[in-house]
Amino acid sequence: MNSTLDAEAAELIARFGMSSFTPVAKSYVALPSPSQETVVVPMNHIEVFERGPGVANFNLKRALAVLVGIRNGSALPPIEVHKLEQQDRYKLYDGFHRYHLSRILGFCCIPIVVVSPPY
């Protein structure tokens, strides 16, 4: 994992007063997807991308919305992933904030929907 990214996520969590947060479930509550099956998978089954040079890792407004949802137990969208060749392995497509903040908060799993690659 990227230590700078982890430190930034931890800083946001602390800034919002959630440093002592302890998950009571495997993952955050997921909004049901109307068109795709939502499943919960271990965080370590997902390969993540790094932001390009000059692109901020976190948007404060988006990060705080994710943290508010998690703190309040509100349903958040599952992350979107592409299925990889290896069994039970996925690549993050959409959900950078939800993935990284959930991982640093201590969740072991995350809700996903598998989407087709755009190519």
Contacts in CASP RR format, 6 or more apart in sequence:
PFRMAT RR
TARGET T0000
AUTHOR 0000-0000-0000
METHOD contacts of the structure
MODEL  1
MNSTLDAEAAELIARFGMSSFTPVAKSYVALPSPSQETVVVPMNHIEVFE
RGPGVANFNLKRALAVLVGIRNGSALPPIEVHKLEQQDRYKLYDGFHRYH
LSRILGFCCIPIVVVSPPY
2 50 0 8 1.000
4 57 0 8 1.000
5 50 0 8 1.000
5 57 0 8 1.000
5 100 0 8 1.000
6 100 0 8 1.000
6 104 0 8 1.000
8 57 0 8 1.000
8 58 0 8 1.000
9 57 0 8 1.000
9 58 0 8 1.000
9 63 0 8 1.000
9 100 0 8 1.000
9 101 0 8 1.000
9 103 0 8 1.000
9 104 0 8 1.000
10 19 0 8 1.000
10 104 0 8 1.000
12 58 0 8 1.000
12 60 0 8 1.000
12 63 0 8 1.000
12 64 0 8 1.000
12 67 0 8 1.000
12 101 0 8 1.000
13 19 0 8 1.000
13 21 0 8 1.000
13 67 0 8 1.000
13 101 0 8 1.000
13 104 0 8 1.000
13 105 0 8 1.000
16 64 0 8 1.000
16 67 0 8 1.000
16 68 0 8 1.000
16 71 0 8 1.000
18 67 0 8 1.000
18 70 0 8 1.000
18 71 0 8 1.000
18 105 0 8 1.000
21 70 0 8 1.000
21 71 0 8 1.000
21 105 0 8 1.000
22 106 0 8 1.000
23 105 0 8 1.000
23 106 0 8 1.000
23 107 0 8 1.000
23 108 0 8 1.000
25 107 0 8 1.000
26 40 0 8 1.000
26 107 0 8 1.000
26 108 0 8 1.000
26 109 0 8 1.000
27 40 0 8 1.000
27 102 0 8 1.000
27 107 0 8 1.000
27 108 0 8 1.000
27 109 0 8 1.000
27 110 0 8 1.000
27 111 0 8 1.000
28 69 0 8 1.000
28 70 0 8 1.000
28 73 0 8 1.000
28 76 0 8 1.000
28 98 0 8 1.000
28 102 0 8 1.000
28 107 0 8 1.000
28 110 0 8 1.000
28 111 0 8 1.000
29 73 0 8 1.000
29 74 0 8 1.000
29 75 0 8 1.000
29 76 0 8 1.000
30 38 0 8 1.000
30 40 0 8 1.000
30 75 0 8 1.000
30 76 0 8 1.000
30 77 0 8 1.000
30 78 0 8 1.000
30 111 0 8 1.000
31 75 0 8 1.000
31 76 0 8 1.000
31 77 0 8 1.000
31 78 0 8 1.000
32 38 0 8 1.000
33 77 0 8 1.000
33 78 0 8 1.000
33 113 0 8 1.000
36 113 0 8 1.000
36 114 0 8 1.000
36 115 0 8 1.000
37 113 0 8 1.000
37 114 0 8 1.000
38 78 0 8 1.000
38 111 0 8 1.000
38 112 0 8 1.000
38 113 0 8 1.000
39 111 0 8 1.000
39 112 0 8 1.000
39 113 0 8 1.000
40 109 0 8 1.000
40 110 0 8 1.000
40 111 0 8 1.000
40 112 0 8 1.000
41 88 0 8 1.000
41 90 0 8 1.000
41 109 0 8 1.000
41 110 0 8 1.000
41 112 0 8 1.000
42 108 0 8 1.000
42 109 0 8 1.000
43 99 0 8 1.000
43 102 0 8 1.000
43 103 0 8 1.000
43 107 0 8 1.000
43 108 0 8 1.000
43 109 0 8 1.000
43 110 0 8 1.000
45 88 0 8 1.000
45 89 0 8 1.000
45 90 0 8 1.000
46 79 0 8 1.000
46 81 0 8 1.000
46 89 0 8 1.000
46 90 0 8 1.000
46 91 0 8 1.000
46 92 0 8 1.000
46 99 0 8 1.000
46 110 0 8 1.000
46 112 0 8 1.000
47 84 0 8 1.000
47 89 0 8 1.000
47 90 0 8 1.000
47 91 0 8 1.000
47 92 0 8 1.000
48 91 0 8 1.000
48 92 0 8 1.000
48 96 0 8 1.000
48 99 0 8 1.000
48 100 0 8 1.000
49 91 0 8 1.000
49 92 0 8 1.000
49 96 0 8 1.000
51 57 0 8 1.000
51 96 0 8 1.000
57 96 0 8 1.000
57 100 0 8 1.000
58 97 0 8 1.000
58 100 0 8 1.000
59 97 0 8 1.000
62 97 0 8 1.000
63 97 0 8 1.000
63 101 0 8 1.000
66 76 0 8 1.000
66 97 0 8 1.000
66 98 0 8 1.000
66 101 0 8 1.000
67 101 0 8 1.000
68 74 0 8 1.000
69 76 0 8 1.000
70 76 0 8 1.000
70 101 0 8 1.000
70 102 0 8 1.000
70 105 0 8 1.000
76 98 0 8 1.000
77 95 0 8 1.000
77 98 0 8 1.000
78 110 0 8 1.000
78 111 0 8 1.000
78 112 0 8 1.000
78 113 0 8 1.000
79 92 0 8 1.000
79 93 0 8 1.000
79 94 0 8 1.000
79 95 0 8 1.000
79 98 0 8 1.000
79 99 0 8 1.000
79 110 0 8 1.000
79 111 0 8 1.000
79 112 0 8 1.000
79 113 0 8 1.000
80 92 0 8 1.000
80 93 0 8 1.000
80 94 0 8 1.000
80 95 0 8 1.000
80 112 0 8 1.000
80 113 0 8 1.000
80 114 0 8 1.000
80 115 0 8 1.000
81 90 0 8 1.000
81 91 0 8 1.000
81 92 0 8 1.000
81 93 0 8 1.000
81 112 0 8 1.000
81 113 0 8 1.000
81 114 0 8 1.000
81 115 0 8 1.000
82 90 0 8 1.000
82 91 0 8 1.000
82 93 0 8 1.000
82 114 0 8 1.000
82 115 0 8 1.000
82 116 0 8 1.000
82 117 0 8 1.000
83 89 0 8 1.000
83 90 0 8 1.000
83 114 0 8 1.000
84 90 0 8 1.000
84 91 0 8 1.000
90 112 0 8 1.000
90 114 0 8 1.000
92 99 0 8 1.000
93 115 0 8 1.000
93 117 0 8 1.000
94 115 0 8 1.000
98 110 0 8 1.000
99 110 0 8 1.000
102 110 0 8 1.000
103 110 0 8 1.000
END
